[in-house]
């Protein structure tokens, strides 16, 4: 089967890239290759469902630039195609004096990034979230919630309506480049394309190496474990309540998220998973775990962040310890209010020197565009990231 563009990965970034190509660059034959029977089965379908505003990200970074524009495009897309969403706003809450400098830094970044945000005191905080404790906060009215699986399914539908293909149950097992094109070998047959876009998420580094690139990083999977509030306790959180995050760590800390279906999730913790798709503590892949443990970048990461790692592991193993983190934000939460919820895995890029990739990482060669790292807020920014990747693909055709 011959195409102009083959996109590996049927998550929201891969689908958004295909959508951009079939709508903005008509006449190109495009295929999305997905190993699962359905699209959006992994990071896209297992994240917190939050429409991020772009307040946290380093000004001038790809995350900052794409999140703000991508958020606007995502909201318009949901409105145009009747995808469930709610721009409900969120609060980022300081509960101790020592957190105020970092809260002010987040406010500075948000303003520099063009994000609508305002500092508020404890009285205004309690008007927005009556059960939330805090001495100061930032109100971010443009944040929200969305059904990312619904977005992905609609993107896949629109791609196919426009003449593109979405091939599911097609795991990539090999890539070979010759003078005229690239052959992507899959479990459902070979696909030939002039250019390949790698949007493989948790396996993006492996696909990049399969294509002959050396990204200088590896994906280390971190499992985010959640609880949810029982129905009788959902009133404790109206919308989205976030703590002040640790600036040295790319995770946002345990927080409260009202989901698009009315549930309220609490979390996540952030512990290393024992498999790239290790959604449970017992999920284990010997080869994948060995690769992480043998990686020098992981060794250096562990030395730098071992205290945080121990805290997160303890939080994962102890519901009581987890509850302590939640009570910093909502003191009324009780252990009996918490039910185990589904978990997700974040594809965190780690460089050889042990530093964590803190921005989108996209590498290009003659016939490949490798999206090697597209962690949060890639889902929020998907339409703008899809445009960015799609334009890079077109430049190689």
C-alpha positions as CSV (number, residue, x, y, z in Angstrom):
1,X,0.0,0.0,0.0
2,X,1.5,3.3,-1.1
3,X,1.0,6.7,0.6
4,X,2.5,10.1,0.6
5,X,2.6,10.2,4.5
6,X,2.4,7.4,7.1
7,X,1.8,8.5,10.7
8,X,2.8,5.9,13.3
9,X,0.6,6.3,16.4
10,X,-3.2,6.7,16.7
11,X,-3.1,8.9,19.7
12,X,-4.4,12.5,19.7
13,X,-1.1,14.0,18.3
14,X,-0.9,11.5,15.4
15,X,-4.6,12.0,14.6
16,X,-4.3,15.8,14.7
17,X,-1.3,15.6,12.4
18,X,-3.3,13.5,9.9
19,X,-6.3,15.9,10.3
20,X,-4.1,18.9,9.4
21,X,-2.7,17.1,6.4
22,X,-6.0,15.9,4.9
23,X,-7.7,19.3,5.5
24,X,-5.0,21.8,4.8
25,X,-2.8,19.9,2.3
26,X,-5.4,18.2,0.1
27,X,-4.5,15.6,-2.5
28,X,-2.0,13.8,-0.3
29,X,-2.5,10.2,0.5
30,X,-2.3,9.8,4.3
31,X,-2.5,6.8,6.6
32,X,-2.4,6.5,10.4
33,X,-1.0,3.3,11.8
34,X,-2.2,2.2,15.2
35,X,-1.3,-1.1,16.9
36,X,-4.4,-1.2,19.1
37,X,-7.9,-2.2,17.8
38,X,-9.1,1.4,18.6
39,X,-7.5,4.9,18.6
40,X,-6.6,6.7,21.8
41,X,-6.1,3.6,24.0
42,X,-3.0,4.8,25.9
43,X,-1.8,8.3,27.0
44,X,-4.7,10.1,25.2
45,X,-7.4,7.9,26.8
46,X,-5.8,7.7,30.2
47,X,-4.9,11.3,31.1
48,X,-6.7,13.7,33.4
49,X,-8.9,15.2,30.7
50,X,-7.8,18.8,31.5
51,X,-7.7,21.6,29.0
52,X,-4.5,23.3,30.1
53,X,-4.0,27.1,29.9
54,X,-0.3,27.2,29.3
55,X,0.5,29.0,32.6
56,X,3.3,26.7,33.8
57,X,5.6,26.5,30.8
58,X,8.9,28.3,30.2
59,X,8.2,31.4,28.0
60,X,9.4,30.9,24.5
61,X,9.2,27.1,24.7
62,X,7.3,25.0,22.3
63,X,5.0,24.0,25.1
64,X,4.2,27.6,25.9
65,X,3.7,28.7,22.3
66,X,1.6,25.7,21.3
67,X,-0.5,25.3,24.5
68,X,-2.1,28.8,24.3
69,X,-2.9,28.5,20.6
70,X,-3.8,24.9,20.8
71,X,-6.2,25.5,23.7
72,X,-8.1,28.0,21.6
73,X,-8.2,25.6,18.6
74,X,-9.3,22.7,20.8
75,X,-12.2,24.6,22.3
76,X,-13.3,25.8,18.8
77,X,-13.1,22.2,17.5
78,X,-15.2,20.9,20.4
79,X,-17.8,23.6,19.8
80,X,-17.9,22.9,16.1
81,X,-18.2,19.1,16.5
82,X,-20.2,18.8,19.7
83,X,-17.5,17.1,21.7
84,X,-18.1,17.3,25.5
85,X,-16.1,20.0,27.2
86,X,-16.4,22.8,29.8
87,X,-14.2,25.8,30.2
88,X,-14.7,25.9,33.9
89,X,-11.5,27.5,35.2
90,X,-9.0,26.3,37.9
91,X,-7.2,27.5,40.9
92,X,-3.5,26.9,41.8
93,X,-3.3,27.1,45.6
94,X,-0.5,27.9,48.0
95,X,-1.2,26.5,51.5
96,X,2.1,27.6,53.1
97,X,4.2,30.8,53.1
98,X,7.2,29.0,51.6
99,X,5.1,28.3,48.4
100,X,4.4,31.9,47.7
101,X,7.6,32.7,45.7
102,X,6.9,29.7,43.3
103,X,3.3,30.8,43.1
104,X,4.4,34.2,42.0
105,X,6.8,32.7,39.5
106,X,3.9,30.7,37.9
107,X,1.9,34.0,37.8
108,X,4.8,35.7,36.0
109,X,5.2,32.9,33.5
110,X,1.4,32.9,32.8
111,X,1.3,36.6,32.1
112,X,4.4,36.4,29.9
113,X,2.7,33.5,28.0
114,X,-0.4,35.6,27.5
115,X,-2.6,33.4,29.7
116,X,-5.6,35.0,31.5
117,X,-4.7,34.6,35.2
118,X,-5.1,36.7,38.4
119,X,-3.8,36.4,41.9
120,X,-6.6,35.9,44.5
121,X,-6.7,35.8,48.3
122,X,-8.2,33.2,50.6
123,X,-11.7,34.9,50.6
124,X,-12.0,34.8,46.8
125,X,-10.6,31.3,46.8
126,X,-13.4,30.1,49.0
127,X,-15.9,31.8,46.8
128,X,-14.6,29.7,43.9
129,X,-13.9,26.5,45.8
130,X,-15.7,26.7,49.2
131,X,-13.9,23.6,50.7
132,X,-10.4,24.4,49.6
133,X,-7.7,25.6,52.1
134,X,-5.1,28.1,51.0
135,X,-3.5,31.4,51.9
136,X,-3.2,32.6,48.3
137,X,-4.0,31.3,44.8
138,X,-4.0,32.0,41.1
139,X,-7.4,31.8,39.3
140,X,-7.0,30.6,35.7
141,X,-10.4,31.0,34.0
142,X,-9.5,29.5,30.6
143,X,-8.6,26.1,32.0
144,X,-11.2,23.4,31.6
145,X,-12.2,19.7,31.0
146,X,-12.8,17.7,27.9
147,X,-13.4,14.2,26.6
148,X,-10.1,13.6,24.8
149,X,-11.2,10.2,23.6
150,X,-14.2,11.9,22.0
151,X,-11.9,14.4,20.4
152,X,-9.7,11.6,19.0
153,X,-12.6,9.6,17.6
154,X,-13.9,12.7,15.9
155,X,-10.5,13.4,14.4
156,X,-10.3,9.8,13.1
157,X,-13.8,10.1,11.6
158,X,-12.9,13.4,9.9
159,X,-9.6,12.0,8.5
160,X,-11.4,9.1,7.0
161,X,-14.2,11.3,5.6
162,X,-11.5,13.4,3.9
163,X,-10.0,10.3,2.2
164,X,-7.3,9.4,4.7
165,X,-6.9,5.9,6.2
166,X,-6.8,4.8,9.8
167,X,-5.4,1.3,10.1
168,X,-5.8,-0.2,13.5
169,X,-4.5,-3.6,14.9
170,X,-1.3,-2.8,12.9
171,X,1.8,-3.0,15.1
172,X,5.0,-1.6,13.5
173,X,7.7,-4.4,13.5
174,X,10.2,-2.9,11.1
175,X,11.2,0.2,9.1
176,X,13.3,0.2,6.0
177,X,14.3,3.2,3.9
178,X,15.4,2.9,0.3
179,X,16.0,5.5,-2.4
180,X,12.4,6.2,-3.2
181,X,10.4,5.8,0.0
182,X,10.1,4.2,3.4
183,X,8.6,0.7,4.0
184,X,6.9,0.3,7.3
185,X,6.4,-3.3,8.1
186,X,3.3,-4.0,10.3
187,X,1.5,-7.0,11.6
188,X,-1.2,-6.3,9.0
189,X,1.1,-5.9,6.0
190,X,3.7,-3.5,4.6
191,X,3.0,0.2,4.0
192,X,5.2,2.4,1.8
193,X,5.3,6.1,2.2
194,X,7.4,9.0,1.0
195,X,7.6,10.5,4.5
196,X,6.9,9.0,8.0
197,X,5.8,10.9,11.0
198,X,6.6,9.1,14.3
199,X,3.9,10.0,16.9
200,X,4.2,6.8,18.8
201,X,4.1,8.2,22.4
202,X,5.3,5.7,24.8
203,X,7.4,4.0,22.1
204,X,8.5,7.1,20.2
205,X,12.2,6.7,21.1
206,X,12.1,3.1,19.9
207,X,10.4,4.0,16.6
208,X,13.0,6.8,16.1
209,X,15.9,4.4,16.6
210,X,14.1,1.9,14.3
211,X,14.1,4.7,11.7
212,X,17.8,5.3,12.2
213,X,17.7,8.4,14.4
214,X,19.5,8.8,17.7
215,X,17.4,11.1,19.9
216,X,19.8,11.3,22.8
217,X,17.1,10.4,25.2
218,X,14.9,7.5,26.2
219,X,11.3,7.2,27.4
220,X,11.0,6.4,31.1
221,X,7.4,5.5,31.9
222,X,5.9,7.0,35.0
223,X,2.6,5.7,36.2
224,X,0.1,8.2,37.5
225,X,-2.2,6.6,40.1
226,X,-5.6,8.1,40.9
227,X,-8.4,7.9,43.3
228,X,-11.8,9.3,42.8
229,X,-14.3,10.8,45.2
230,X,-17.4,8.8,46.1
231,X,-20.5,10.4,44.8
232,X,-21.5,11.8,48.2
233,X,-18.1,13.7,48.4
234,X,-18.0,15.2,44.9
235,X,-19.4,18.5,46.2
236,X,-16.0,19.1,47.9
237,X,-14.5,20.1,44.5
238,X,-16.4,22.3,42.0
239,X,-13.9,22.3,39.2
240,X,-10.1,22.0,39.2
241,X,-7.9,22.5,42.3
242,X,-4.1,22.3,41.9
243,X,-1.2,22.7,44.4
244,X,1.9,24.7,43.7
245,X,4.2,22.3,41.9
246,X,7.8,21.4,42.6
247,X,9.8,23.5,40.1
248,X,12.5,20.7,39.8
249,X,9.9,18.1,38.8
250,X,7.8,18.0,35.6
251,X,4.7,16.7,37.5
252,X,2.0,18.9,39.0
253,X,1.4,17.1,42.2
254,X,-1.8,15.5,43.5
255,X,-4.8,17.6,42.6
256,X,-8.6,17.5,42.2
257,X,-10.2,17.3,38.8
258,X,-13.8,17.4,38.0
259,X,-14.1,15.1,34.9
260,X,-16.4,15.7,32.0
261,X,-18.7,12.9,33.2
262,X,-19.2,14.4,36.7
263,X,-16.7,12.2,38.5
264,X,-13.9,13.9,40.6
265,X,-10.5,12.4,40.3
266,X,-7.7,12.9,42.9
267,X,-4.1,12.5,42.0
268,X,-1.9,11.5,40.4
269,X,1.1,10.0,42.1
270,X,4.1,9.6,39.9
271,X,6.0,6.4,40.2
272,X,8.2,4.6,37.7
273,X,6.2,1.9,35.9
274,X,7.7,-1.5,35.3
275,X,6.5,-1.5,31.7
276,X,5.8,1.2,29.2
277,X,2.1,0.3,29.3
278,X,2.3,-0.7,33.0
279,X,-1.0,0.6,34.3
280,X,-1.0,-1.6,37.4
281,X,1.7,-2.2,40.0
282,X,1.8,-5.8,38.9
283,X,2.3,-5.0,35.2
284,X,5.8,-6.1,34.4
285,X,7.9,-6.3,31.2
286,X,11.3,-7.7,31.9
287,X,13.0,-6.4,28.7
288,X,11.5,-2.9,29.1
289,X,12.4,-2.6,32.8
290,X,15.9,-3.9,32.1
291,X,16.4,-1.3,29.4
292,X,15.4,1.5,31.9
293,X,17.5,0.2,34.7
294,X,20.6,-0.2,32.5
295,X,20.2,3.3,31.1
296,X,22.8,5.8,32.4
297,X,20.4,8.7,32.1
298,X,18.1,6.9,34.5
299,X,20.9,6.3,37.0
300,X,21.7,10.0,37.0
301,X,18.0,10.9,37.3
302,X,17.7,8.6,40.3
303,X,20.6,10.2,42.0
304,X,19.2,13.7,41.5
305,X,15.6,12.9,42.6
306,X,15.8,9.9,44.9
307,X,14.0,11.7,47.8
308,X,11.1,12.6,45.5
309,X,11.0,9.1,44.2
310,X,10.8,7.5,47.6
311,X,8.0,9.9,48.6
312,X,6.0,9.1,45.4
313,X,6.5,5.4,46.0
314,X,5.4,5.6,49.6
315,X,2.3,7.6,48.4
316,X,1.6,4.9,45.9
317,X,1.7,2.2,48.6
318,X,0.0,4.0,51.4
319,X,-3.6,5.4,51.1
320,X,-3.1,7.2,54.4
321,X,0.0,9.0,53.0
322,X,-1.8,9.8,49.8
323,X,-4.7,11.3,51.8
324,X,-2.3,13.6,53.6
325,X,-1.4,15.2,50.2
326,X,-5.1,15.6,49.3
327,X,-6.0,17.1,52.7
328,X,-3.5,19.9,52.2
329,X,-5.9,21.2,49.6
330,X,-9.3,20.0,50.9
331,X,-9.0,19.2,54.7
332,X,-12.5,17.6,54.8
333,X,-11.6,14.7,52.6
334,X,-11.8,11.3,54.4
335,X,-10.3,8.0,53.6
336,X,-13.8,6.6,53.1
337,X,-14.3,9.2,50.4
338,X,-11.7,7.7,48.1
339,X,-12.2,4.9,45.6
340,X,-9.4,3.5,43.4
341,X,-9.5,4.9,39.8
342,X,-7.8,4.0,36.6
343,X,-4.2,5.0,36.1
344,X,-2.2,6.3,33.2
345,X,1.4,6.3,32.1
346,X,3.4,9.4,31.1
347,X,6.0,9.0,28.4
348,X,8.7,11.1,30.2
349,X,11.8,11.7,28.1
350,X,15.1,11.4,30.0
351,X,18.4,12.5,28.5
352,X,21.7,10.8,28.8
353,X,22.8,13.3,31.4
354,X,19.8,12.5,33.6
355,X,17.9,15.7,32.9
356,X,14.2,15.3,32.0
357,X,13.0,16.6,28.7
358,X,10.9,19.6,29.6
359,X,9.7,20.6,26.2
360,X,8.3,19.0,23.0
361,X,11.2,17.3,21.2
362,X,10.8,16.9,17.4
363,X,13.7,15.6,15.2
364,X,13.8,15.6,11.4
365,X,15.7,13.8,8.8
366,X,15.2,13.3,5.0
367,X,12.1,11.0,5.2
368,X,11.2,11.1,8.9
369,X,9.7,13.5,11.4
370,X,10.1,12.0,14.9
371,X,8.0,13.4,17.7
372,X,10.3,12.0,20.4
373,X,8.7,13.7,23.4
374,X,5.2,15.1,23.6
375,X,4.1,14.9,27.2
376,X,1.5,17.2,28.8
377,X,0.2,19.6,27.5
378,X,0.3,17.8,24.1
379,X,-3.3,16.7,24.3
380,X,-4.5,20.3,24.9
381,X,-2.2,21.6,22.2
382,X,-2.8,18.7,19.8
383,X,-4.3,20.7,16.9
384,X,-1.4,23.2,17.0
385,X,1.2,20.4,17.4
386,X,-0.5,18.5,14.6
387,X,-0.1,21.6,12.4
388,X,3.5,22.0,13.4
389,X,4.3,18.3,12.7
390,X,2.3,18.3,9.5
391,X,4.1,21.4,8.1
392,X,7.4,19.7,8.8
393,X,6.2,16.6,7.0
394,X,5.1,18.6,4.0
395,X,8.6,20.2,3.8
396,X,10.0,16.8,3.3
397,X,7.6,15.7,0.5
